[in-house]
Amino acid sequence: MLHKSAMKLPCFLLLRSITARHICRRQSSSSSSSSSSSPPSTTSQSAFVNEVVAILNTISPIESALEPLVPFLSPDIIPSIIKETQNPKLGFRFYIWATNRKRLLSSVSRNLVVNMLLEPNGFDLFWTTLEELKETGVPVTTSAFDVLLYGYAKAGACEKVLESFGKMKDFDCVPGVSVYNTILHVVLRKQVFLLALALYNQMLKLNCGPTRHTFHVLIGGLCKSGKIQDALKMFDEMMLRGILPNRFTYTIVISGLCLAKRADDAHRLFIKMKNSGCSPDFVAYNALLNGFCKLGRVDEAFALLSSFEKEGDFKLQLRGYSSLIDGLFRANRYDEAYAWYRKMFEVNIEPDVVLYTVMIRGLSDAGKVKDAVKLMDEMNERGMDWLWRQNKYLMTWKRLDVFLLLLRSILLLMGFARQGANRVLDSASLQTMLEQYCESGLVLKAYKILMQLADSGNVPDLITYNTLINGFCRAGNINGALKLFKELQVKGLSPDSVTYGTLITGLLRIGREEDAFKIFDQMAENGCTPSQSVFKTLMTWSCRRSKVTLAFTLWLKYLRDISGREEEAIKVIEEHLEKGDFEKAVRGLLEMDFKLNDFNLGPYTIWLIGLCQAGLVGEGLKIFSILNECKVIVTPPSCVKLIHALCKRGKLNEAMDIFLYTLKNGFKLMPRVCNYLLRSILLSKDVKHHAYDLLSRMESLGYDLDSHLYGSTKALLSDPWNRMAMENASPG
């Protein structure tokens, strides 16, 4: 850090002192090691970063003051300076200044600034910075707008991307190819093809030569939108401009041809790809297999698989299994499909939500409804319910898709497809209509079909109502679900714990917490005892709103409702909660659980994660320590939440301890949290040297580091991977 006396120097003397000091360091370094150049030590780099930050905080404008320091700056120092700058505006201004020199640019600093933009008021502060630069006559580079547009695109604010692009001329800023690539990606995602073509032509007129990535964006967007002919024309134009396709280019076009049901053309391009020296990746292989399977040409797909395996370049993975099983189901070869599903487990490949959906659809079509329901239960046991909650896309499509399949199957199983003498809807028609309406998200029309059944004398029972209420809730139509809730009671049916639980979850999902608790109270008033899952749902959502004490209280209410719990012990725990002493409350609950031999990890997991979400990481860490002390295995999601929260607060030693705990217990965490931890360590001053030891331990456990680590993480590792440092790191 700077000495206090240095901070008292006039600004120009401070700048002169810093520059002279670093010139001396450079001269000293070059004279002492003329044969080899070594990077600056961590200590000297840290001191230099602090000195640059001091300039940013004390000298205005910063641009002229920073010029003498340009020779001492490098791409890996820029992110450290931005990170140490407490004022986001100064960080933005420093980054914009740095973008004037291409050698200082890096993906690490770009991603860091994008994350700053995504913080509250980040975009407003960036615009304020741009306006200040404009007023003072400081030039703004295209790279500054590049990061701004990319930030808006990442936030899903497509209109802001286009609006910002239009404002570039106000800053005398000419768009570069990276800006055009971002704009094209956004426009094609919105399927505004004429605008995309106009932007591409504008690039050509401005002599802004499109890159291979530009063509990837254009071809990929056109393929996804079904415009395969336009995509092929763009592919040809790319080669006419002297840009040769690489593996990724070929894969995009092969996938697009398969999507357009042109599997034969895709196969020909696949062969051309191999002949040109490009080795296909697993995406290209899987796209080709899937293309033939979707066309019902399953035997040809298996022939391709056999040829791929003989060549030794391909090993069937999850996506390939999903395509083949789906193809077999579509060909009504149900037994073979199920055999391949079982074969997948033999080679230790776990199904995901996509394959489960394929299996449930196939089993439902085969009339094996009970097997389909069993698979639904298996999904929940494997934690797929958690996956849905984490992924909005899966929650709004895949999960609804599975519900619709089961709805159709249950209706057929219960005989609702038989319409009587007039047969207004026969079995096949009902099956088709329900599937079409429901897969389009038109749950209301599915409901009307059921009302037709009721008019013909087949009154839906509680299971059917619960299924429909579930569908309405997951489709976001909570009012429709509440209407069904009232209707079933008018028809003389009594809602059960499933009905209430589904409504409570649906209300909580859309932020109607007060209404959810009203349904909860109504449940007890009507004599329906809330299940444990209902309590856990309310606890989870309370924690998400930082109401951790309420989550504790709800569990105590649940314990009071079941026999065998001592009222006095519960009162003591309540007193600890009122004082905010979570540690004693948890110890009291654990003592009660172990005494009755009725331990349930669920509530402790909810509280631990909730405390982290509420910013009470220290309390969450205490629960972790208590559970560990009691030899209770803490779940991977709890560890992930703790690691993320501890890193965010700079408690890297504690975060590393949690990660080592996961390694010790054989947990393999997802890439996102691993990279977040490693980047936090690598960007720190004190614990950076621990990164290689962690990488070595990860590799020992079976992590595939090449695929698991992000490019931004690899960039922070000194030398390409520094494999020698990893190998020398102690595994113990």
N, C-alpha and C positions, 0 to 999 in steps of 0.2 A: 504494500500500500504506500501511497505518497506520504512523506513526512508532513506534519502540520505546517512546518516552516515553508515548505514548498508551496502550499496552498495560499500562503500570504504573498508570494511573489507576484508582481504585475504579470498580466497575461502574456505579453511579448517575451518577458524574461523566462517565464515557465516554458514556453514553446521552444525558445532558443536552448534552454537547459536540456530538455528532452531530446531534441534533435542532435545536439552535440554529444550527449551521452550515448546515443545509439550509433552514431558514426564511430565513436571510439570503440564501442563494443564490436562493430563490424570489422574495423581495422585490426583490433586485437585478435579477433577470431581468425581472420585471414592470415595474419602473420604467424600465429601459433600452430596452424594446421594447414599449411600450403598444399600438402599432398591430398588431403580429403576434406570435404566440407560436411560438417555435422549440423543438424537442426538445432535451433536455440533450445536451451534447457527449459523445463516447465516453469522454473522459478523466474527466469528472465522474461519469458513470454507472458507470464501472469503479471509481472511488473509493468511490462509494456502496455498490456491491455488496460491496466488501471490508469496509466498515464494518459492514454488516448481518451478514456472515459472522463478524466479530469478536464481535458480540453473541451470535450463536448459540453460539459457542465459549466465551464467558466468563460469560454470564448464564443462570441457571436459576431458575425456569422461563422459557422464552423468550416466552411469549404476552403477558404484561403488558408486558414490555420492548419488544415490537415495536409495540404499539398507537400510540405517538406517531409512528411512521414511516409509518403507513397512508397519509396524504395524499401521500407522496413515492413510493409504490410504484405500479407499472403492470404489466399482463400480460406485457410483454416483458422486464421486469426479473426476474420470478419465476424463469424457467428459468436465468438467469445465476447467481442466488444459489444455487439447488439444485445447479448444476453445480460451483460453486466450493467447496461444502461437502464436505469430505473424509470426514466421518462420515455414512454413509447414513442412520442413525437420525435425525440432526439434519435431514438433507434431507427425510426423510419427515415429520417433525414440523412443519417449516416449511411444507411443502406443505399438510398438513392444516389448519394455522392459516390459511393463505391461502384455503382453500376456503370459509371462513366468509363471504367477500366475493365475490359473483358477478363483480364487475367485474375481479377479479384472475385469474379463470380463463381458461385458453386451451388449445387443443389441443396446443400445443407443450409446455407444462409437463406436461400429462396424459401425453403420449407419452413424455416424458423419465422420469417416475416409473414408467410401465409397464416401460420398459427396465431401470430399476433393480430392479424386482421380479423380472425374469427373470434377473438375475445370481444367482450362487450365494448361498444363504441370504437372498435378497432378501425373500421372502414371510415368513420367520420374523422378520426384523428389523422388518417392517411390523407384524406382529401384536404384537411386543414393544412397539412404539411405541404402538399402540392401547391395550394393557393399561395402560401407564404413564399415558396420558391419562385413562383410566377411573378409575384409583386416585386421581389428583389432582383429579378433578372437572372436567376440561376437556372441554367438549362436542365430540362427533365428528359431523361433518356427513355427509349422504348421499353427498356428492361423494368423501369418503375411501373409502367402501365401493365407490363406482362404479369408481374406478381399480383397487381391489383385485380386484373381480370381473372386470373387463375383462382384467386381467393373467392371472388364472387361466384365463379363456376363451382368451386368446391362447396360453397354454402347453398348451392341450388338456386341462386338469385340470377336467373338467366336474363331477365329484363335489365338488371343492373349491369351485366356484362356488356350488353349492346349499347346501353346508355353511356357507359364509360368509354367504350370504343369510339363513340361519336364525339366525345369531348376531347379526344387526343389532339385534334387540330387546334383547339384553344390554347394548348401548351406548346404549339409548334413542334409537336412530336409525331414523327412518321412511324406508322406501325411496322414492326419487324415480323419475320416469319413465325416466331413463337406466339406473338399476339394473334396473328391470323389463324394459327393452329387451334388456339383456345376458342376463338370466335366460331370457327367452322365446327368444332366439336359441339358447342352449345346449340348452334343453329340446326345441325343435323339431328341432334337429340330431340329437338322440337319438330323435326321433319319438315322444315321450311327449305325445300330443295332448291327452289329458284334463287333464294337469297344466298344459299351456299355456293351455287354456281356463279352468281354475280360477284361474290367475295373472291372466289378463285380467279375469275377474270381480272378483277381489280389488282390482285397480287401480280399477275403477269404484266399488266399495263405499267405498274410501278417498278418493274424489274426486281420485284421481291421474289426471288426464285423459290418455288416450292421444294421442300425437302422430302425425303422418303417418309418421314413422320406425317407430313401434310397429306400425302397420298394414302397413308394408312388410315388417317382420320376420315378422309373422303370415301375411300372404298369401304371401310368398315361401316360407316353411317348408311351408305346406300345399300349395302348387303342386309343390314338389320331391318331396313325398311322395305325389303322385298324388291328393290330396284336393281336386280342383278345385272341386267344389260348395261345400265349406266355404270355400274361398278366395273364391269369388264372393259368398257370403253376407257374408264379412268386408269385401269390397270395397263392397258395398251399405251395410253398417253404417257404414263410414268416411264415406260421403257423407251418410248420415242425421245424423251427428254434426257436419255442417258442414265437414268437411275435404275439400277438392277434390283429386282425383287430379292428380298432375303427370306429367311424361314418364316418370319412373322407375316410378311406380305402374302406368301403362298397360303399360309394357314387361314388368313382372313378370307381369301377368295374361295378356298376349298370349303370352308364353313358356310359361306354365302351360297355357293352352288348347291350344297346339300340342303340348306334351308329352302332353296327354291325348287327342291325335288329334282335336281339335275345331278344325281349321284354318279352317273357314267362320266359326265364332263368333269366332275370333281376328281374321279379316279384318274382320268387322263392327265389332269393338271398335277395330281399327286405324283404320277410317274415322271412327268416333266420336271417336277421339283427335285426328285432324287437324281435324275440324269444331269441336272445342272450343278450338282454338288452340294445342294442344300439338304441336310439331314432332317427329316420330319421330326417334330416333337410329339409328345403324347396327345396334345390338343388336336393336331392334324389327323393322327390315327383315329382318335375317338370320334371326330367329326365325320370321317368317312364311314366308320362302322355304323354310326347313328343314322347317317343319310340313307344307307341301304336298308336298315331296319325299319325306318319310318315309311319306306315305300313297300314294306311287306316282303322284301327280298332277303329274308333272314338267312337262307342257305348260302347266298352269295356273301353275306356279311361274315358267316363262319368260315367260308373259304378264304376271305381276305385275312381274317384273324390267323388262320393257319399259316398263310404265307408270311404275314408279319412276324410271327413267332419263329418260323424257320430262318428268316433273315437275321434273327437275333437282335433286332433293334427295338423290339416292343414287348412289354410285359403288361398284361391286362390288369387295369386298376378299376377303381370304383365307378368312374364314368363309363368305362367300357362295359362293365357288368350291367349297369343300369340300362344302357342302350340295347344290349342283347336280350335281357330279360323282358324289356318293354316290347321288343320285336317279336319275341316268342308268344307273349300274351296276345299281341295284336293278331298273330297267326293262329290263335286258339290252341296253341301248344302249351297248355297250362302245366302239365307234369314236367315238361322239360324246363319251363321257366322256373318252377319251384326248385328243381334239381340244381340249376345254376345258382340260384339264391343260396342254397345250402353249400354249394361248392365254394362260394365266395368266403364263407366263414372258415372253411378248411385252410385257406391261404391267409387267414388272419386279416381280412379286409372287413371293416365295420360299415354297415349301411348308414346313409344319411337321409335327410327328410325327403329328398328327391326320389331315392330308390324306394323308400317306404310308400310314397304316394303311388309310384308305379305298381308296387306289389298289391296295395289295397285296391287300386282300380282293377287290376287283373283278377284278383281273387273275387271281387264283387261281380265282375262280368261272368266269372265261372260259376257264380251262385254259391260260392264258399264264404258266406257272410260271417260265420263264426270265426273262421280263420282270419278274415279281414279285421274283425274286432280285436282278436288276440294280438295282431300286429300293432293296432292302435295302442293297446296297453303296453306292448313292448317298446314302442316309441317313447312313451312317458317314462318307463323304467330306465331307458337309456339317456334321459335328459333332453329329449327333443322339444319338450314343452318349454324348457329354458331357452333353447335355440330360437324358437319362434318369437319369444318375448324380446329377444335381442335384435331380431332382424325384421324391420317393418315390412320389407318386401315379402318375406316368407309368411309373416303374420297375416297380411292382407290377401295373399293369393294361395300359397301352398297350404296353409292351415285351413283356409276356407274350402280349398279343393278337397282335402281329406274329409272334412265335415260333410260336404255334398255327396261324396261317394258313399259314406256311411248312411246318410239320410236316405238316399235312393235304395240302398241295400235293405235297411230296416223296413222301409215301406213295403218292399217286395216280400220280405220275410213275414210281415204281419198280415199279408193278404190284401193290402189296401189297393193293389193294382187291379183287383177284380171288380168290375163295375156293375155286374148284374146283367139283366136281359138286354138293355139298350146299348151297353158297352160304349158309352160316350168316350171313354179312354180305355183302350185295352192295355195289357201289360207292357208291350213293347213301346206303345205311344207314350204311356206315362213315364216309363224309364227314360226315353229320349227327351221328352219335354223337361222333366226335372233336371236332367243333366245339362241341357242347353241353357235353361234359365239360370240355374244355380252357378254354373261355371262362368257365366257372364256377370255374376254378382247380383242377379235379379232374384234375390231370396223372396221378395214380395210376391212374385209370380208363382214361385214354388208353393208359397202359402195359399194362394188362391186355388191352386190345383187341389190342395188338401181340403179346402172348403167345398169343392165340388164333390169330393169323396164323402164328406160329411152329409151333404145334401142327399146323396144316394143311400144313406143309411149306415155308412162306415164311419163312426165317430172316432177321431184321433184320440189316443190315450195319452197319459202323462209323459211317457217316454218320447212320443212324437212331438208333443208340445215342447219338452225340454230340448230336443234336438233342434227344433225351429228357433226357439229363443236363443239358443247358442249361436245359430247361424246369423240371426239378426244382430246380436251383440258383436260378433266378429266382423260383420260387414259394416259396423259403425252405426247401425240403425237402432239406437237404444229405445226410441219412442215406439217403434214397431214391436220390440221385445216386451216393453211394458204393457202394450195393448194386448198381446198374447197372454201375458201374465194375468191380466184382469179377465180375459175371455175364458181361460181354462177354469177359473173359479166360478164364473157364471154357469158353465156347463156341468158344475157339480164335482169338479176334480180339485183335490187339495195339493197345493205345491209342496214339494219335498225339499230336502237339503240341497239337492242338485239344482233345482229351479232357483232357489234363493241365491246359492253360491254363484251361479252363472250370471244372474242379474247384478249382484254385487261387483263381480269382476268387470262386467261391461260398463257399469257406471263409473268405477274407479279409472278405467282406461281413458275415459273422455273427461276426467277431472271433476266429476260430480260426486265428490267425497261425501258431502252432507246427505245427499239422497241415498248413497250406498249404506251409510250408517242407519238411515231411517228404515231401509229394507231389512237390515240386520236386527233392529229392534222389533220390527213387525214380525220377523221370523220367530222370535222368542214368545211374543204375545199370542201368536197362533199355535203355540205348542209344538213347534218344530225345533228340535235341538240342533244348534249349529254344529257342523262337523269340524274336525280339526283343520281340514283344508280351508274352510271359510275363515277361521281365526287367522291362519297363516297368511291368507290373501290380504286381509285387513292389516295385519302386522307389516307385511312387505310394503304395501302402498303407503302406510303411515311413515315408515322409515324413509321412503323416497321423498317424503315431504318434510324430512328432518324431525319428525315427531316420534323420537325413539322411546321416550318415556311412555307414550300412549301404547306403543307396541309391546312394551313390558307389561303394562296394565292389562292389555287384552289377553295376554297369555295367562296371567294370574286369574282372570275371569274364567278362562277355559278350565284351569286347574280346579277352581272352586266347583265347577259343574260336574266334575267326575269324582267318583268315590275314592276314598283312601288317602286324601290329602288333609293334612292338619291345618286347621284354620289359623292357629297361633303362628305356625311357621310362615304361612303366607302373609300374615300381618307384619311380621318382622321384616320380610323381604320388601313389603310396601313402604315401610319406614325408611329403609335404605334408599329406595327409589326417590322418595320425597326429598331426601337430603342430597340427591344427585350422586350417590355412591354406587355406581354400576358394578364395581368390582365385588363388593360385599353382597349385592343382590344376586349376582351370578353364582358366587360361591354358595349362597344359601339355597338357590334352586338346584345346583348340582348335588349338594348334600341330600336334598329331598329326593331327587331322581334316583340317586344310587341306593339310598336307603330302601326305596320301594322297588328297586330293580326295574325301573320304568324310564330309562334314559332315552331322550329323543333329541338328536342333533339339530333338527330343523329350526327351532326357535333361536338357538344360539347362533346359527349361521345368519339368520335374518337380522339379529341384533348387531352382530359384528359388522356385517355389510352396511347396515343402517347407520351405525356410529361413524363409519368412514364417510358415508354420503353426507352426514351432518357436519363433517369437519372435525369430529371428535376422534381423531386417529389414535391418540394416546389411549383412550378408553377402549377402542377396538383392539389395540395391541395387547391390552391387559386381558381381554377375553381370550385372545389367541393364546397368551401365555398360560392362563388358567387351564384351558382345554388341553394344551400340550402337557402341562404338569400332571393332569389327570389321565394321561395316555389316550386321549381322544383324538382321532385323526381329523384334522380340520380340512374342509372341502377345498378343492382347487379354486372355485369361484371366490371363496373368502380370501384365499391367499392372493389371488389376482387383485382384488379390491384393495387389500392392505398394501401390496407392493406399489400400486399406482398412487395411492394416497400418500404413502411415505415418501416416494420419489418427488411428488409434487411439492412437498414441504421440506425437501432437502435432507431428509433423514435416510441417507443412502446406506449407512451401515445396518440399520434395522431392516431396510428393504432387502438387502443382500441376505440377511439372516433368514428372512421368510422364503426367499428364492432357494436357498440351500436346503430349507425344510422340504420344499417341493421335490427337489432332486433326491433327497434322502428317502422320501416316500414313493419315489418312482412316478411322480406326476409330470406329464409333459404339457407345458403351458402353450397357449397360442402365440404366434409370432408377435402380435401387437404388444403384449405386455413385456415379452422378453426384450424386444427392441427398445421399448420405452425405458426399461431399467438399464440396459447396456449403454444407451445414448446418454442417460443421466449420469452414469458413472464416468463415461469417457469425457464428458464435458465438465466434470468436477475438478477441483484442484487437489483434493486430498486423497481420493480413493480410486483414481484413474487406473492405477497399477493392478487393481483387483479384477479388471475386466477380463484379462487373459486367463486368469485362474478359473473364472466362471465359465468362460468359453470351453476350456479344457474339460471341466466337469460336465457341461452340457453334452459335449461330444462323447464322453465316456458313457453317459446315460442312453445315448442313441439319437440325440438330436442331429438332424441333417443341417449343419450350419450354413452350407451354401444356399439352400433354399429357404431356411428359416430366417436368416438375417436380411434386413432391408438394405438397399443400396446406400441409404443415408447413414446407416450404422457402420457398414463396411468402410465408408469414406472416412469415418472418424478413427478407424484403426490405423496406426502408423505402419507404413509399407502395405503392399497388397496382401492383406490378411495377416501379415506378420506370423506366418505359420510356425516359424522357429520359436517365437516367444510363447506361442500356445503349447508347443510340444515340450518346452522346458518348464512350463508352469506345473507346479506340484498338484497332482490329482487329489491329494489328501488334504 
